[in-house]
Amino acid sequence: MEEASLVLLPLAGAGHLVSAVELAKRLLEKQQCFSVTVLLMNPRIPSMKSAIASSSTSYVQSTAASNPRIHFIDLPLIDFPYENCNNPSTFIFHYIDNQKPHVKEAIKRTSSSSSSSPPTRTAAFIIDFFSATMIDVGKELGIPTYIYFPTGAACLGLMLYLPTLDVKVPCELKDHQGEVEVPGMLPLPPLVLPDLIMDKKNERYSLFVSHGRRFREVDGLIVNTFGELEPTALKSIANGECMPDHHPTLPVYPVGPLLALDNKSQDPETSQLMEWLDKQPHSSVIFLCFGNWGSFSVPQLKEMALGLERSGHRFLWSLRCRSSTDLDLKEILPDGFLDRTKGQGLVFQSWAPQVAILGHVAVGGFVSHCGWNSTLESIWFGVPILAWPLYAEQKLNAFQLVKDYGLAVGLSMDYEKDGWVSAEEVEKGVRSLMGESDEGQKVRKRAKDMAEASKKAVAQGGSSFSTLELLAKKFML
C-alpha cells in the first residue's frame, strides 16, 4: 500500500500540542501506512517560555522515543520582535504567518524522495486554529487541509459564527444589551464570551474574525470533543447554521476525548502527593488546579484559603501566586492556615500531575479554570467541576459546563473585578460540589454518567472511534 504522510502544525503550548499529537497517535492506529511529521514552532513569548518548556518538551521527547512513525521537526526561530505586538495572541498570529516559507519547505522535504525510497504522498495538512493563514500553503502545494480545534464544539461554533456576529452586533460585545445568540448554544450573557473578542478596537479581534472566515476554506474541521457531550453544537456546525452565508457545509469530525493518559511523572514530589492521597477516604478530596498559566493575587489566595478551611472538606491545592513563584506559603496564606489545616489539606507550588490526581479514587471534586484539556480529563475520570474560569475561552466553557452540560457547579464571580471570588462563595461552592446541595448531587451523578459515555465514544464502535476510522480512510483516497 502507498506510504502516506500526515503533517501537523500545532501551536507550541501544551493545551494545543499534546492533544494534536494524541490525534496523530490515534490516526496511526487506524492506518499502518501512515507516518506523521509534527512541525514545531517555538515563539519567543516571555509569558509562555516556562509553560512551554515544562509542559511540552518531555512529552515530545517521550513520544518521539516510543513512536518511530512520528517525527518532530523544529521550525527555524524567526526574528519577529514580540514588542511589536500589544498582546501574546496578536504576536502568535503574526509569528505563524511569518513561518509560511519555512512550513512550505518542511512539507516539501517530508514528501521528497531519497535515493533509497520513493516519494511519500502528503495525505493531509492538519493545522491549529491559530494557523488559518497556513491554508495558503496547503492550497499552493495541493494538499487537503484540515483545521484541528483543540477546544470544544461550542467554541468552534462561535469562531465560525464570529464573522456573522460581527455584523449582527456592531457595538462592543461587552456593551451589547441582552444576551448574545449563537447557533447551537443557550443564549449567552456577553461577559462569558472569550476575552480575546471583547475589544473590537484591538487588532486581535479583527484577526479572529478573519480566521473565523478563513475556516470555511478548509476540507474539514477536526474537533477534540465527542457527540454525546456536545450534540447540539456539533449538529449546528454540521448543518451550516454557524456559517449561514457559506455553502456547501463543511464536514466536522468529533474525535475526542484526545488525552495523554499515559503521560505520568515519577519525580519524588509526585510520589509524595500520591502517598498523601492514598491515605484519604474515597471521593473525599477536592483538587484545585488552574493550568500552566493560572495564578492569583495574594488577596485572592487568602480568600480561597479561608473558603477551603471553612468548608471542612479535604483539599489538595496547586497554588500559584501572581507576584512570584518563590514566595513562602506562610507569607501568602492567612496566619496559622497551614497549621490549622494540617490534617485537612495539602498545599504545593510545583507542577501538578493532574491526570494522576484526577484518576485517584480519593478525589471527589475539581476546582478548575475550565481549560478544555482539564475539562476532558475531569469528564474522563467522572470528577465534577467547580468552575473558576480565568482567561481565553474558559468563561464560555464554564458557562456551557454549568448551564448546558450539567457537569459543573458555578461560582458567583465579579467579572468587572478580574473575576474576584469571596471566601464565602468558595466555601459555598465547595460544599455544593461535594454533594451538600441538590445541584451538587445532580452534577456528581451527571459526571459519572458522562465518564462512561466518554470511554464508550473512543472504544471500538463508539462515535469518536468510528469518526477517526472515517477520517483515516478519507486521507487514503
N, C-alpha and C positions, 0 to 999 in steps of 0.2 A: 504494500500500500504506500502511496505517496507520502513523504515526510511533509509535515505542515508545521509552521511556526506561528505562535501567538506572541504578539508584542504588547506588553503592558506598560503604561506610563502613569503610575500612581503619584500622588503628592507625597512628600517626604515624611510628613507627620504620621505617627503610629496609627492614628484612627483611620487614615486612608490607606497607608502602605500594607498593614498587616492583613486587613480583610481582602485587599486586592490580590495578595499572594495566596491567601486561602482559596480565593476563586480559582486561581491558576491550578492549585493542587487538585481541586475537585474536577476541573476540566481534564487534567491529565489522567485521572482515574477513568474517565469516560472513553478516551481515545489513546491507544498506545502509540500511535504515530505522531502525536503532538510533541513539540518541545516549546518551552516558554522562555522568552527573554524579557526581563524586567529592567526598564531604563530608570535609573535613579537620579533624581535632581536633588541637589543639596544647596538650596538658597541660604545665603548668609544673613539670617534674620536673628538679631541678638536675642529676642524673646523666645526663639524656637530652638536655639542651639542645644541647650541641655536636654530639653524634652526629646528632640530627635535622637541625640546621641544615646541617651539612656534607654529609650524605648524601642528603637529600631535596629541599632547596629547588631546586637546579639541575636535578634530574631533573624536578620538577613544571613548572618554567619551560620547559624544552626540550620536554616532552610537550605542554603547552598551545600552544606556538608551532607545533608540527608536526602537531597533530591537532585540527582545528577541531570535531570531533564529540565531543571530551572536554572537559568543563567542570569546573573546580575551584572549590569554594565553601568558604571558611574559616568554620567554625562559631564562634560567639562564645566568648571566653575566659570560663571560669566561675571565680568566686571561691570555690573549694573548697580550703582550706588543705592543702598537702602534709603539713604537720606533724601533721595529724590521723590519719595512717596510719603503720603501722610498717614499710612497705616499698613500693617502687615498684609492684609488681604489685597490691597491695591498693588503692593510690591510683588506679591506672588503672581498675579495676573500678568504683569509686565515681564517678570523674570521668565515665566513659562513661554510667553510669546517670543522672547529673545532666544529661546532654546530651539526654535524650529529647524535651523540648518543642521544643528548637531543631532537632533532626533532623526531627521531625514537620512543623514549619513549612517547613523547607527542601524536603522532599519535596512538600508541597502547592504551593509556589511553582513547583517544577520542572514539575509536571503541569498547572498552571493555564493558561488561555488568555490571549492578549493580543488587542488589537483587530485585529491582522493575521494571527493564526494560530489554528487550532483547538486544543483541549486535547490534550496529549500523554499517552498511557496509560503509566503506570509498570508495566512488564512484570515487573520483579523488583527486590527489595531484597536486595543481597548484603552481608553483614556479616562482620566479622572475628570469630574465635572468642572473643576477649575481650569481644565486644559482645552476648552472648546475651540480655541483658535487652532489647535492641532488637527482639527478636521481638515484644514487646508493641506496638511502633509499627507493625510490618508487619501484625499482626492487626487493629489498630484502623482502619488505612487500607484493609484488604482487599487487601494486596499480597502475592503469593507471596514468601516469604523464604528465603534460602539462606545457609548458613554457608560462608565461604571459609576454608579451612585452609591457611596458607602453608607449613606443615612437612609431614612425610611421613605416609603412611598408618599406619605403626606408632604414631606419636604420637597420631594421631586415634583409632585403635582404643583406646589407653589412656584417652584422655579419655572416650570413650563408655562404657568399661567401669568407669570410676572409681566411679560410684555403687554398682555391684555389688561391686567390690573393697573399698570402704569397709565393707561388711557382712561380707564373707568374711574380711577381715584386720582385726579390731577393735583390734589393738595398733598402735603406730607402725610404719610400713612399714620403717624402717631397723632395727627390732628384730625383724622377722619372721624366724623360724627356717626356713631353707631358701630355696628360690627362689620367686619370685612368678610365678604362672601368668596370662597374659593371652592371649586368643584371637588367633591369627594370628602369634604370636611365639614364639621359643625361650624356655624358662624363664629368667626374669630374676633376676640377683643383686640384692637390694634396693638396694644402693648405686649402681646405674646408673639408678635411677628419677629423674625430674626433682626438683631441689631444692625446687621450688615445692609439691610434695605430700608432702614428707617430715616435716612437723610438723603433726599433727592439731590441736594446740592453737592454731596460728596461724590467724587469720581467713581468710587466703588459701586455706588448704586447703578450708575449707567453701565458699568461693566457687567454687573449681574443681570440687568435687563438684556444686554447684548448676548450674554451667554445663554440665557433662557430662550432667546430667539434662535440661536445657532444650534441648540439641542435638536431642533426639528430637521437638521440636515443629516443626521447620522442614520445608520442602518438599524439601530435598535438601542434600547435602554435596559441595562442590567442593573438591578437594584438589590441591595442587601436586606431583604425582608422576605416574608412568606405570606401566602394567600390567606391563611387562617387568621393572621394578625391584622392585616390592613386590607380587607376585601373591598371596601367602598372606595378607598383612594386608588387602588390598583384598577378597579373597574372604570373609574372616571378617566384615568390615563389611557387605558386600552381603548375606550370608546371615543377618545378625542375631545372630551369635554374640557380638558385643560389647555387645549390648543384649538379654540373654536374657529380660527381663521386658517387652519392648516389641514390639508387633505393630500394623500390618504393618512390614516392614523399610523403612528409608529408602534411597532411591536415592543412590548415590555416584558422583561424576563425576571420575575422574582425568584432568587436563587438562595436565599438565606434560611436560617442564620449562618453566616460565614464567621466562624470563631476559631481562634487559635487556642484550643483547649489543652493542647499538649505543651504549651509554652510555659514551662514551670521553672522556678528559681530554686537553687539548692543552697543559697547563702545562709550563714548562721542566724541572721535576724529573722529570715523567713521561717526557719525551723523553730525559733522561739515563739513566734506568733502562732504557729500551728499547734505547738505544745500547749500554749495557753488556751486555745480554742478546744483542744481535746478534753480539757477539764471542765468545760461548761455544759450545762444541760442542752438537750435537743431544742433547736429553734428559739433559743433564749437571748441571743446576742444581736444587737443592731450594729451594722457595719457602716462607717462614714468614710467616704472617699469621693474625691471630686476631680479625677482625671489628672493628666500631666500638667495642666496649667491652672487648675483650680486652687485659688488661695483667697485668704480673707484678711481683713484688718484686725488688729488686736482687739478693739472693742467688740467686733462681731464674734470673734473667737471666744471671748469671755461670755457673751450671751449664749453661744452654743454650749459651752461647758456647763453653765448654770442650768440650762434646759435639760441636758442629759442627766445631770445629777438629780434633779428634782423628779425626773420621770421614774427613777428607781430601776430602770432596765439596764441589763449588762450592755456594754458597748466596746467596740474596737474602732479606734479613731485614727485615720491617717491625716495628720494635721499639717497644714502648710500656711505659714504666715506671709502676708503680702510684703512686709517690710524686709524680712531676712529669713533665710533658712537656718541660720546659725543661732538664733535666739534661744536661750534656755527656756524650757517649758514653764518653769516657775515664774519667769518674767511675763509670759504670755497669758497664762491661765489665772483664774481668781485665786486669791490667797487661800492656801490649805486645800485646794481642789484635789490635787494628786493624792494627798494623804487621806482625805475623806472618801475617795472613790477607789482606794487601793484594791478592795475586794470586788468592786463593781465593774471596773473597766480598765482598758489598756490604751495608752496614747503613744503614738510613734510618729517620727518625722521623715522617715525614709520612704523609698518606693514601696508601693503596696502590691503584693502578689494577688491581684484581685480575683483571678479565676480560681485559684486555690482556696481563697477565703470564701467566696460566694458558694463554692461547691462543698463547703464543710457543713456537716449536719447541725452544728451548733448555731449557725447563722440563720436568723429568722426575719431580718429586715435590712434594707439597704437605703441609707440616706445618700442620694446621688444627684449629680449635676445633670443627669439625663442625656449625656452624650450617647450616641446611638450604639456604639460598641458595648458600653456599660449596660445600656438598656437590654440589648440582646443577651448579654451574659446573665443578667438577673432573670430574664424570662426563661432561659435555658435551665437554670437551676431552681426555678419556681420560687424565687425570693421577691417578695413585694417591695415596692419602692416608696420612699418619702421624697417627693420631687422638690429639688432645690436647684433650679437652673441658673447658670451664670452668664453665658455668652453664646455667640453664634446662633445656631438653630435650636438651642436647648430649651428655650421658653416654649417654642412650638411643640417640641417633643413632649415636654411636661404637660402641656395643655391636652394633647391627644391622649397621653397615658392616663390622665386623671378623668377627663370628661368623656372620652370616646371609648378607650380600650378597657377601662376599669382595672388597670394594673398598678395604680399608684394612688397614694393619698397626697393631696396638695397642701402646701404651706401658704399661709396668708403673707404675701410678700409686697413690700412697698417698692415698686419698680421705679418710682420717682426718686428714691433714695438708695440707688445702687443695690436694689434687692434686699434691703435690710429686713432681718427677721429677729423678733424679740425672743427672749428666753422662754416666755410663756407660750409662744407659738411653737417653739422647738419641743417643749415638754408635751404640749397637746398633740403635736404631730407624731411624736414617738409613741405615745400611749395609744393613739388611734391605730397606727401601723401595726403595732404588736398585738392587736386584737381586742383593745379595750373599748371599741365602738362598733356599731353595726357596719359602718363604712369600712373599717379596717378588716373586719371578718369577711366581708364580701370580696375585698381586694385580695386577701390571702387565699381564698378559695379560687378566685379567678386566676391568680398567679400559678397555682398548682395545675389547673386545667390547661393553661396556655403553655406551660413547660412540657406537658405531654404532647400538645399539638406541634410544638417546635421540633421535637425529636421525630415525630411521625413525618413531618414535612421533608426532612433530609434522609429519612430511611427509604429503602427500596420501595418504589411505588408511590412515594409521597409527592406532594405538589412541587416542592423545590427540586427533588431528585429527578422528577420527570422533566421539569423545565431545563435543568442542566443537560440532560440527555438530548433534548431537542436542540439546545444551543450548540452542543458539541457536533451534532450531525449537520447543523446548518453551516458550521465552519468548514466542514469537509466537502461541501458542494462546490 
